[in-house]
Amino acid sequence: MDLYGLIGFPLTHSFSKRYFTDKFNREGIKESSYDLYEMQTLEGLPDLLKNTGGLRGLNVTIPFKKEVIALLDDLDDSSAERIGAVNTIKIFADGSTKGFNTDYYGFRQSLTEWLDRRGESCSNFKALVLGNGGAAKAVQVALQDLHVEYKLVSRKEGDDTLLYEDLTEEVMNAYRLIINTTPLGTFPNVEGCPSIPFQFVTKQHYLYDLVYNPAETTFLKNGAEKGAVLQNGLKMLELQAEKAWDIWTSEEDMWSI
């Protein structure tokens, strides 16, 4: 039996097990299983890798996308090393591990497809990236490669980073693409929401929430009230999951974004 799974905490919000279980059934993939390995710290990862026979790959979610790098044998230099975060681990037959980042692919592809359906181009936008965690790193690199000018927005001051209180009407008018990379609003804490000034959101704004459970977060609901164009993170999840599957089942030990 080939085993795959997800590590992180908490995992009550994750659709990954359902997604891969449905994929295995739909595509007739035999002798494969996907499980959730919830852990509050990464201290349990070495034991999981050592003692779980047949483990072929893992997804990594909050809060371990950066921290897990120190425990891996190798990094893909075109994705994980460049971004500084890992959301996919390939486990080789000899037990060695290699980290990848498929969030980049999932976000970039879903963003361009979304804007294309709306008759828009990435080059028409400047973006605000809410949050500065592991998912935000992948979003930043994707925006750089798409030549989209962006600003990070965080609760903490930093180089070239805006605070939420810096989001004036002028700033909001200039940055029409707003991307939430924080977990705020994720089930079961569905009331959570980044504290942007929604009074300045208009029909010209595009709000992309990487959260996919619930399908319509408070962030998106608030944007809908102002007539903004909306996208949740489900398509990104599906795209990054399929890319992870390609990595796990490829005979090659290299992969490029």
C-alpha positions in Angstrom: 0.0 0.0 0.0 1.3 3.4 -1.0 0.5 6.0 1.7 0.2 9.7 1.4 -0.9 12.3 3.8 -1.0 15.8 5.3 0.8 17.2 8.3 -0.1 20.4 10.1 -2.3 21.7 12.9 -5.2 21.9 13.1 -6.4 19.7 10.2 -10.2 20.0 10.8 -10.4 22.5 7.9 -8.6 20.3 5.4 -10.3 18.9 2.2 -7.1 17.1 1.2 -8.1 13.6 2.4 -11.5 13.8 0.7 -9.9 15.2 -2.5 -7.3 12.4 -2.8 -9.7 9.7 -1.7 -12.2 10.8 -4.4 -9.3 11.0 -6.9 -8.2 7.4 -6.1 -11.8 6.1 -6.5 -12.5 8.1 -9.6 -9.3 7.2 -11.4 -9.1 3.6 -10.2 -5.9 4.1 -8.4 -5.4 0.9 -6.4 -3.4 0.3 -3.2 -3.2 4.0 -2.4 -4.4 5.8 0.7 -4.3 9.4 2.0 -4.5 10.2 5.7 -4.3 13.1 8.1 -1.3 13.3 10.5 -2.2 16.1 12.8 0.7 17.3 15.0 1.1 20.4 17.1 4.9 20.4 16.6 7.3 18.8 14.1 8.9 16.7 16.7 6.7 13.8 15.5 7.8 14.0 11.9 11.0 11.9 12.1 9.1 9.1 13.8 6.3 9.3 11.2 8.8 9.0 8.4 10.7 6.2 10.1 7.9 4.1 11.3 5.2 4.4 8.6 5.8 1.8 6.0 4.8 2.6 2.4 4.8 6.4 3.0 5.5 8.0 -0.4 4.6 11.6 0.1 3.3 14.3 2.4 1.6 17.6 2.0 2.5 20.3 4.6 0.1 23.0 5.8 -0.1 25.7 8.5 2.0 26.2 10.5 4.9 24.2 9.3 5.6 25.3 5.7 8.8 27.1 6.6 9.9 25.2 9.7 9.8 21.8 8.0 12.7 22.7 5.7 15.2 22.1 8.4 14.1 18.5 8.7 14.4 17.6 5.0 17.3 16.0 3.2 17.0 18.1 0.0 15.0 21.0 -1.5 13.9 21.6 -5.1 15.9 24.7 -6.0 13.3 25.9 -8.5 10.4 25.9 -6.1 11.0 25.3 -2.4 14.4 26.8 -2.1 13.5 29.9 -4.1 10.3 30.5 -2.1 11.6 29.5 1.3 8.6 27.3 2.1 7.5 23.7 1.5 4.0 22.3 1.0 4.9 19.0 -0.6 7.4 16.3 0.5 8.5 13.4 -1.7 9.8 10.4 0.1 12.1 8.1 -1.8 12.6 4.4 -1.6 15.7 4.8 0.6 13.7 7.0 3.0 15.3 10.3 2.0 13.1 13.3 1.6 12.9 16.3 -0.8 10.8 19.4 -0.4 8.8 21.1 -3.1 6.4 24.0 -3.3 3.3 23.5 -5.4 1.4 26.4 -3.9 3.3 28.5 -6.5 1.9 26.6 -9.4 -1.6 26.4 -7.9 -1.8 30.1 -7.2 -0.2 31.3 -10.5 -2.4 29.1 -12.7 -5.6 29.8 -10.8 -5.0 33.6 -10.9 -4.2 33.8 -14.6 -7.2 31.5 -15.4 -9.5 33.6 -13.2 -8.5 36.9 -14.7 -8.6 35.5 -18.2 -12.2 34.5 -17.8 -13.0 38.0 -16.7 -11.2 39.4 -19.8 -8.4 40.8 -17.7 -4.7 40.5 -17.7 -2.3 40.3 -14.7 -0.5 43.3 -16.1 -3.6 45.5 -15.4 -3.3 45.1 -11.7 -1.3 46.1 -8.6 -1.8 43.8 -5.7 -1.9 43.8 -1.9 -0.8 40.5 -0.3 -2.3 40.1 3.2 -0.1 38.1 5.5 3.5 37.1 5.4 3.5 33.3 6.1 4.5 30.3 4.0 1.6 30.7 1.5 2.4 34.4 1.1 6.0 33.5 0.0 4.7 31.4 -2.9 2.2 34.2 -3.9 5.0 36.8 -3.9 7.2 34.7 -6.2 4.3 34.1 -8.5 3.4 37.8 -8.7 7.0 38.6 -9.4 7.1 36.1 -12.3 3.9 37.6 -13.6 5.3 41.1 -13.4 2.6 42.2 -11.0 3.6 45.1 -8.7 2.6 44.3 -5.1 2.8 45.3 -1.5 2.8 43.1 1.6 0.4 44.0 4.3 1.1 42.7 7.8 0.3 43.4 11.5 4.1 43.8 12.0 6.3 46.5 10.5 9.0 45.4 8.0 10.9 46.5 5.0 8.6 47.4 2.2 5.6 46.2 4.2 2.4 48.1 4.9 0.5 47.9 8.1 -3.2 47.5 8.0 -3.7 51.0 9.3 -1.7 52.3 6.2 -4.4 51.2 3.8 -5.9 54.6 3.0 -8.4 55.2 0.3 -5.6 56.3 -2.0 -3.8 53.0 -1.5 -6.9 50.9 -1.9 -7.7 52.7 -5.2 -4.2 52.0 -6.5 -4.1 48.3 -5.6 -7.2 46.6 -7.0 -6.2 43.0 -6.5 -6.3 42.0 -2.8 -5.0 38.5 -1.9 -5.7 37.0 1.5 -2.9 34.5 2.4 -3.8 34.4 6.1 -5.9 31.6 7.7 -8.4 34.2 9.0 -11.9 33.0 8.3 -11.0 29.3 8.0 -13.5 26.8 9.4 -14.4 26.6 12.3 -13.4 30.2 13.1 -15.5 31.6 10.2 -16.0 35.0 11.6 -12.3 35.9 11.2 -11.3 38.4 8.6 -8.3 40.6 7.7 -8.9 44.1 8.9 -8.8 46.0 5.6 -11.0 49.1 5.1 -13.8 47.5 3.2 -15.5 50.9 2.8 -12.9 51.6 0.1 -13.6 48.4 -1.8 -15.4 48.9 -5.1 -16.7 47.1 -8.1 -13.2 47.6 -9.6 -11.5 45.4 -7.0 -10.7 41.7 -7.3 -10.6 39.8 -3.9 -8.8 36.4 -3.9 -9.0 34.4 -0.7 -6.6 31.4 -0.4 -9.0 30.0 2.2 -11.4 27.4 0.6 -13.4 26.3 3.7 -15.9 27.9 3.9 -16.4 28.6 0.2 -17.5 32.2 1.0 -15.4 33.6 3.8 -16.2 36.8 5.7 -13.5 38.4 3.7 -15.3 37.5 0.5 -18.8 38.3 1.9 -17.6 41.8 2.8 -16.2 42.2 -0.7 -19.4 41.0 -2.3 -21.3 43.7 -0.5 -19.2 46.3 -2.3 -19.6 44.6 -5.7 -16.1 43.2 -5.9 -15.1 40.3 -8.1 -14.4 37.2 -5.9 -12.4 34.0 -6.0 -11.8 31.5 -3.2 -8.9 29.0 -2.8 -10.5 25.8 -4.0 -9.1 25.9 -7.6 -5.7 26.7 -6.2 -6.1 23.6 -3.9 -7.0 21.4 -6.8 -4.1 22.6 -9.0 -1.5 22.3 -6.3 -2.8 18.9 -5.3 -2.5 17.5 -8.8 1.0 18.9 -9.1 1.9 17.2 -5.8 0.6 14.0 -7.2 2.8 14.4 -10.3 5.8 14.8 -8.0 5.0 11.8 -5.8 4.5 9.5 -8.7 7.2 10.7 -11.1 10.2 8.5 -11.6 12.4 11.6 -11.7 13.9 13.1 -8.6 13.8 16.7 -10.1 10.8 18.9 -10.9 10.5 22.5 -12.0 7.9 25.1 -11.6 
